[in-house]
Amino acid sequence: MKPKISMDSRRKRVVMRMAGWLLLSSSLWAADARIKDIASLQGVRSNPLIGYGLVVGLNGTGDRRQTIFTTQTLANLLQRQGVTINPTAIKVNNIAAVMVTANLPPFSRTGSALDVTVSSVGDAQSLQGGVLLMTALHGADNQVYAVAQGALAIAGFTAGGMSRVQSNHPTVGRIAQGALIEREPPTLIAGQGTLTYVLRQEDFTTARHVMDSINTKYKGSIAQALDSRTVQISVPPDQKASLVSFISEIENLKLQTDARARVVLNERTGTVVMGRDVKLSAVSIIHGNLTVQIQTELQVSQPPELSRVGETQVVPSETTTVKESVGKAIQLKEGAEVDDVIRALSTIGATPRDIVAIFQAIKEAGALAADLEII
């Protein structure tokens, strides 16, 4: 027989495992990072594309209620092919109106292929086996940048008659390399005299570190931190002819990152993540459990036999039980760190969800010198 493990032991093991993971994550926080990992070059980004199209060839799983825009789209398509028909006379269920989306990467060239996502906008049951007809994809400026067409790949299915079985999401599909670029995005860096890098997370210290690492590399004051998120670089005259190499060297420079002390709590999973700079003031914590259990039993009340007075009734009977465990206290000294907090909480048998509530209380008490973020 396997030895039985008490609930307190299980709780301590869970918390100690969490403590080890938290300490590992906090040690990784101080690792060197490349500029390309924490910042992006302004103006070099992808552009969203969108288009409205029609999927045909569905096996009776298309828009069933004859959605107006679906039949109107089919009628317009047939008219362009030389067939004139009244949209109200169309009664088919093997077509579906869809929205087609894609991302146009920077420096894309005409003739390159893009992956596209196709999503139903009507009441189609499934896009399985469908084929997207030629659909123009527009940018924010309403210009056509790509054209999509092809057979859909669906990562799900639906089947059955009265009892239906469905896996994943059958009304959204994808076409790998299903769009061809017809217009190149206006992304140019050649000939620029200045480059601007934007930090993904604003921080004055990190912006200064980026500036210092670039100036140290090129032995001059070519970089300037404009604010907590923006670093502007003046391209040296001897680097303008080889701007791509210059950008590559900058992006691979390593530096020490910094961030505000932060504690992230996930109430759904009980996960707590803390950075290495999280400090606590002197604080005392008393933790106890109060359990209130209410049980309801239904009892039947009947009148005497052969009595013509009264009715049979169901009477609920409630029993309330209150259990309160003895509160356990811990004390943390001034400047307590991550391992001190976790180990102290593990000694009182606190579960991960208890830790979430405890940290919320510590923050309210003003003893947590960090931002508290609940997700």
Secondary structure, DSSP 4 states (H G I P E B T S, - for coil): -PPP--HHHHHHHHHHHHHHHHHHHHHHTTSEEEHHHHEEETT---EEEEEEEEEE--SS-S-TT--HHHHHHHHHHHHHTT----GGG---SSEEEEEEEEEE-TT--TT-EEEEEEEE-SS-S--TT-EEEEEEEE-TTS-EEEEEEEE-EES-EEEESSSEEEES-TTEEEEEEEEEE-S------TT-SEEEEEESS--HHHHHHHHHHHHHHHTS--EEE-SSSEEEEEPPGGGGGGHHHHHHHHHT-EEE-----EEEEETTTTEEEE-TT-EE-SEEEEE--EEEEEEEEEEEE-PPTT--S---EEEEEEEEEEEEPPPEEEEE-TTB-HHHHHHHHHHTT--HHHHHHHHHHHHHTT-EESEEEE-
